[in-house]
Amino acid sequence: MRSAGCWRPSASLQVLQARARMLARIRAFFDARGAWEVETPLFAAACASDPHLQAIRLADSPWGPRYWQTSPEAHMKRLLAAGSGAIYQIYRAARAGERGRFHHPEFTLLEWYRPGFDHRALMVEVDALLRALLIEGPQLGLTETLTYRDAFQRHAGLDPFVVDAAQCRAQLAAAGVGLSAGAADLDRDGWLDLVMTHCVAPHLGRAGPCFITDYPASQAAMARLLPGEPQVAARFELYLHGLELANGYHELSDEPEQRARIAGDLAWRAAHGLPPVPVDEALLAALAAGLPDCAGVALGVDRLVMIATDASDIDAVLAFPVERA
């Protein structure tokens, strides 16, 4: 039974007003830079194949199986292939199994795409946006850029391109991180993700924005691969105050390669007992028709409001978290 006060918003009205001002500044930023706002579906027949993103499936859709989208990426790329040019969206995404101090199953993403940009050009714009939005929060120091390898070596003493699962386990144990029974099923990237989350990320962006670049090719997701050894992805993540805020790519436009990556995701899902998801043939058709050379990024608005208002928990920046909804 709910408590008598459960009707009240979780966030204060002052925080919600600060959130509204931030949304207004987002729109002003992109309006001044020539990107236009779009809207794409919340529910669709396909969803991201990434095994680490669990979409919520609608059981009673009259149009057949539908999934609440984990991001608007696929639909925005379809717009780009249709000739939209620079676009952005403030989107209510959802992911199953995400609840905690920094996670909520329903959350707000700012996602945008820039034709003619690579990931490094987009990083410059992300930094400019961050500084335009955080005028009410803490002052930002100088921006730092580290490669994935440099970040691991500096903060965990490991080389992520040669480390094995046993070394990752030892590093996590030394940091006092308890492991669940499911850790035995992790692949190499799963171990690296645990080390990043618990041993590396908390140190990132403490003085100012920190971009991490040159992720292993196995973590490319929907990013292009760069030449060289070891091969790395044209991908970045942004950290501030130890929080991951954004994930961006120089977008993969090769339809056969994207189809192969989706097949790999589905095989991983099957091998680890995760439910299958439909292949997004509409996205693949858009890539085949011709996605322009572009870079794109998704930024977590809720976490950004947390930083701006010095909130320690995501519930403090949401009107009605899932337990009060």
N, C-alpha and C positions, 0 to 999 in steps of 0.2 A: 504494500500500500504506500502511495506517495505521501510525503510529509506535507503539512499545510502550506509551507512556503515554496513549494515546488513550482508554483505559477510564475514566480519572479525570474527575471533574466539572470543568468549566471554572471555576465559581465556588468560592470557599472555603466550607467548612462554616459558618464564622462568618457569611458573607454570606447563605447559604441559610437559616440560622436567623433572621437579621434579616428576611429576606423572609417567613418563616413568621409571625413576630410581626406584621408589617404586615398580612398577610391576616387574622389574628385580630382586629386592631384595626378593619379594614374591617367585618367582620361585627358587631362590637360596636357600632360607630357607627350602622349602619343598624338594628340591633335596637333600640337606644335611641330611634331616631327613627321607628319604626313602619313601616319598609319591609321587605318579606319577600323572601327569596332564591329565585330561580327558576333553572331549567335549560332551555335550548332546544337544538335540534339543531346539531351541527357541520356536517352535510352536508344539503343541500336541493336541490330541483329548480330553484330560481331563486337569483339572487345580486344584489348591488348593481349598478345600471346605470352608476354613476359611472365615466367613462372613466379616472380616475386611480386606481381601485381594481381590481386585476387578481386575480380569484378563481382558485383552483387547482381545476381540473376533474378529477374522478375518471373515469378511462378505463374501468374494469372494474366499475362498479356494476351489480349484478343488477336494480336498480330503474329503470334508465334513467339518463340524465346527471344527475350530482350535483355540486354545488360546495361546497367547504369555505368556510364563510361568512367574509367579511371583517369582520363584526361581527354581534352578535345583534339588531340594531335591528329588522329586519322581524318576527321572531318575537315579540319583546317587545311590539311595537305590537299584534300580534294578541292577546296576553294583555290588554293595556290595553283594547282594544275589547271584550273579553269581560268586563270589569269587575274586573280584578285589583286596581286601586288601586296604591299606590306599590310599586314592585318594583326589585330590583337583581340583578346577575349578575356573577360573576367568570368570565370566558370565555376560552377558548383559541382565538383567531382566527388566520387565516393569509392572507397576500397574496403573490402571485407577484412576483418581480423586486425584492424588498426585502431587501437585505443590505448592511450597513455598520456603522460605529461606533455608530450609534443605531438601527439597523434589523435585524430578524431576521424571516425568513419566517413563523415561528410565534411568537405573542406573547400576552401576557395583557392583556385589557381589563377594566376595571371599568366597567360601563354601568348607569345607573339613570334612572328616570323618576318624575316627581312631578306627578300630576294637580293642577290648580289653581295651578301655578306658571307664571310666564313665565320667559324666559331670565335676567332680572336677579335674580329671586328665587332661581333655581337657582345663580347665581354666588355668592350669599351662602353657600349650603350647600357649594358646592365649596371655598370658602375655609376654611370651618370644618373640612371633612374633611381638607384639606391640613395644617392646623395640628394636627389630632388624630393624623395619621399620621407626621409628620416630627418626632417627639419624640426620635428617636435621631440625627437629622442636624443640619445647620447651622441656626442660629436664623433664623427668618423675620422680615424687616422688614415695614414697612407695605405693604399691598396697593395697587396702582396700577391704574387703569382708563384705557385710551386707546382712542379710536376708531381704526379702520383707517386713516383719512385722517391723523389726528394722528401715528400711529406712522410712516407713510411720510414725512411731511413732516419729522419730527424726526430720523429716522435715515438717510433716503436723499435728502432734499431734493426729493422728488417728490410731486405730487398724484395719487393713484392713480385719481381719477375723470376726469382729463383727459389724463394722460400717454399717450404712444404707444410703440410697440415700439422705435423708434430711441432714444428717451430712456432706456428701460429697458436697452437694450443698452449705451449709453454709461455708465450708472451701474454696470452689472456690470463693464465693462471697467476703469473707474476703481478698482473694488474688487479688481481682479486675478482676477476669476472667469473661468475658461476655459469656453467654450461648445462643446457637441458639435455635430456636423453636423445633428442633429435639431432644433436650435433654430430653424432656418428655418421649420419647420412649426408653431411655437407660435402659439396665438391670444393675444389680449390678456391673458386671465386667466393663461395659461401664463407670459407674461413677468412679470406681477405676482407670480406664485408664486415665480419665480426670485429676484426682488428681495427678496421677503419672506424667503425661506429664507437668502439669502447676505448681505443688507445690513441687514435690519431685525431679524429674529429673534435674531441673536447678541447684541444689545444689550438684549433684553427680560428682565425679571425678575431682574436682577442683584442687587438689594437685597432684594426680596420678590416675592411673586406679582404677575404682571401680566396683566390681562385685556384682550384686544383685542375690540372690539365694532363693530357697524355695518359689516359686510362688504358689498361691492357686491352688488346683487341678482343679478348673474350668478354669484355664488359662494354662493347661498343653500342649495344642495343640498336638504335636506329640512326647511328652516326656513321659517317664515312671512316675508312681506315687510312692512315697516313703511311707513306713509304718509310722504310728503314727497319733496323733491328735493335731491340725487339719492336715488333709492330704495335702501334698504339692507335687509339681512336681519336678522331677530331671531336672531342667531347670535353666539357668542363663542368665542374660544380662550383657553386659559390657558398662559402661559409662565413658566418658572422656570429661572434660570441659563442662559438662552438656548435652552432646550429647550421645544418644544411638548409639553404634557402632556395637554391635554384639549380637546375640541371639543363644544360644546353648542348646542341650538336651542330656541326656542319652536316646538314641532313643528307642521309643516304637517298639517292634518287634512282638507283639501279634496281629494277623490278626483280630480275632473277636472284640477285643477292638477297634482297629483302624476303623473297619467298623462301629461300634456303634457310634464312635465320628463323623465320616463323616455324618451319618444319623442325628445326633443331629445338626450339622452345616446346613444341608439342611433344616431341620425343622425350624431352626431359620431364615434362609433366606426366607422361604415361609411366615412365620409369620410377617416378617418385609418388605415385598414387594420387596425383592432383587431377581434378576434373578436366576433361578436354574442353577447348573453346573453339568456336568456328573460325576458319580462316577469313580474314577481312578481304574478300575479293574486290570490293569497291575501292579500297585503298590501293591494292596492287594494280588495279586497272588505271587509277589515277597516275601512279608512278610510270606505268607503261606508256600512258598518253603524253607524259612529259612534265615532271615536277621541275620547276625552275631551280637553278643553283641558288641555294638559300641556307640560312642558319635560323634555328629556332630555339626557344628556351621556355621553360615553365618555372614560375616562381611562386612559392607558398606565401599567400597573403596573410594568413592567420599568424604564421611565425613572424612575419615582418611586423605585424601589429604588436605581437608580444614584445619584440625588441623596442619598438617605439614607445610603448607604455610601461616598460620594465616589468612585464608580467612573468611570473615563474611557471605558469600552467596555462595550457591552451584554452581551458574552460573560462579563464578570466578575460578572454577576448571574443567569446561567442555569446550570442544572446541566449540561445537555448541548446545546450549540448544534448546528445542523444538520450541521456537519462531523464531530461526534463522535457523532451519533445513530445 
